[in-house]
């Protein structure tokens, strides 16, 4: 689902790692959550509703990663060999639901989609030599997409009260 980047350790951290005995020593583990708690958290996150508006935004974002899609920005057509598939969209939604739940919110926002975009998409977009020659990797490309892909338009509410009242004939 996610591709989490973990950088190399600092020199001090690496020295501690190397100083650690290579003998099999039992690590002391501490229970943070039990199985029931984990399942309950998964159930709560899965039940967070997602509006049609957010789904449309996630769809736009995923489709914009594909160089053959007509909605892809010109820079994607030039710099990407292959883009994200439908599973990436499912993971954008699932990750966004988890973010909303952890934040105590009752629905997913487009901001949640943007928060999970890099870990969900980083390994699902193949940048080509044109991108690499400009120093652009998939993370940088996702950043550009987040700036370029617009949220869907929200239809305006039209009140019938704005119309003049109809005259009614009385007999």
For each residue, the residues with C-beta under 8 A, 3 or more apart:
1: 91 94 95 120
2: 91 95 116 119 120
3: 119 120 122 123
4: 119
5: 122
6:
7:
8: 14
9: 13 14 17
10: 13 14
11: 14 15
12: 15 16
13: 9 10 16 17
14: 8 9 10 11 17 18
15: 11 12 18 19
16: 12 13 19 20
17: 9 13 14 20
18: 14 15
19: 15 16
20: 16 17
21: 25
22:
23:
24:
25: 21
26:
27:
28:
29:
30:
31: 34
32:
33: 37 38 41
34: 31 37 38
35: 38 39
36: 39 40
37: 33 34 40 41
38: 33 34 35 41 42
39: 35 36 42 43
40: 36 37 43 44
41: 33 37 38 44 45 101
42: 38 39 45 46
43: 39 40 46 47
44: 40 41 47 48 101
45: 41 42 48 94 97 98 101
46: 42 43 94 97
47: 43 44
48: 44 45 97 100 101 105 106 107 108
49: 106 107 108
50: 54 55 93 96 97 107 108
51: 54 55 107 108
52: 55 56
53: 56 57 110 151 152 154
54: 50 51 57 58 93 96 108 109 110 112 113
55: 50 51 52 58 59 93
56: 52 53 59 60 152
57: 53 54 60 61 110 113 149 151 152
58: 54 55 61 62 89 92 93 96 113
59: 55 56 62 63 89
60: 56 57 63 64 71 149 150 152
61: 57 58 64 65 92 113 117 145 146 149
62: 58 59 65 66 83 84 85 86 88 89 92
63: 59 60 66 69 71 72
64: 60 61 69 71 72 73 76 83 145 148 149
65: 61 62 72 76 80 83 84 88 121 124 125 145
66: 62 63 69 72 76 80 82 83 84
67: 72 76 77 80 81 82 83
68: 72
69: 63 64 66 72 83
70:
71: 60 63 64
72: 63 64 65 66 67 68 69 76 77 80 83
73: 64 76 77 144 145 148 149
74: 77 78
75: 78 79 141 144
76: 64 65 66 67 72 73 79 80 83 141 145
77: 67 72 73 74 80
78: 74 75 130 131
79: 75 76 127 128 130 131 134 136 141
80: 65 66 67 72 76 77 83 125 126 127 128 131 141
81: 67 126 127 128
82: 66 67 125 126
83: 62 64 65 66 67 69 72 76 80 124 125 126
84: 62 65 66 88 89 120 121 124 125
85: 62 88 89 124
86: 62 89 90
87: 90 91
88: 62 65 84 85 91 92 120 121 124
89: 58 59 62 84 85 86 92 93
90: 86 87 93 94
91: 1 2 87 88 94 95 116 120
92: 58 61 62 88 89 95 96 113 116 117 120 121
93: 50 54 55 58 89 90 96 97 108 113
94: 1 45 46 90 91 97 98
95: 1 2 91 92 98 99 112 115 116 119 120
96: 50 54 58 92 93 99 100 108 109 112 113 115 116
97: 45 46 48 50 93 94 100 101 108 112
98: 45 94 95 101 102
99: 95 96 102 103 108 112 115 116
100: 48 96 97 103 105 106 107 108 109 112
101: 41 44 45 48 97 98 104 105
102: 98 99
103: 99 100
104: 101
105: 48 100 101 108 109
106: 48 49 100
107: 48 49 50 51 100
108: 48 49 50 51 54 93 96 97 99 100 105 112 113
109: 54 96 100 105 112 113
110: 53 54 57 113 114 151
111: 114 115
112: 54 95 96 97 99 100 108 109 115 116
113: 54 57 58 61 92 93 96 108 109 110 116 117
114: 110 111 117 146
115: 95 96 99 111 112
116: 2 91 92 95 96 99 112 113 119 120
117: 61 92 113 114 120 121 142 145 146
118: 121 122 139 142 143
119: 2 3 4 95 116 122
120: 1 2 3 84 88 91 92 95 116 117 124
121: 65 84 88 92 117 118 124 125 138 142
122: 3 5 118 119 125 138 139 142
123: 3 138
124: 65 83 84 85 88 120 121
125: 65 80 82 83 84 121 122 138 141 142
126: 80 81 82 83 138
127: 79 80 81 131 132 136 137 138 141
128: 79 80 81 131 132
129: 132 133
130: 78 79 133 134
131: 78 79 80 127 128 134 136 137 141
132: 127 128 129 135 136 137
133: 129 130
134: 79 130 131
135: 132 140
136: 79 127 131 132 140 141 144
137: 127 131 132 140 141
138: 121 122 123 125 126 127 141 142
139: 118 122 142 143
140: 135 136 137 143 144
141: 75 76 79 80 125 127 131 136 137 138 144 145
142: 117 118 121 122 125 138 139 145 146
143: 118 139 140 146 147
144: 73 75 136 140 141 147 148
145: 61 64 65 73 76 117 141 142 148 149
146: 61 114 117 142 143 149
147: 143 144
148: 64 73 144 145
149: 57 60 61 64 73 145 146
150: 60
151: 53 57 110
152: 53 56 57 60
153:
154: 53
155:
156:
157:
158: 162
159: 162
160: 163
161:
162: 158 159
163: 160
164:
165:
166:
167:
168:
169:
170:
171:
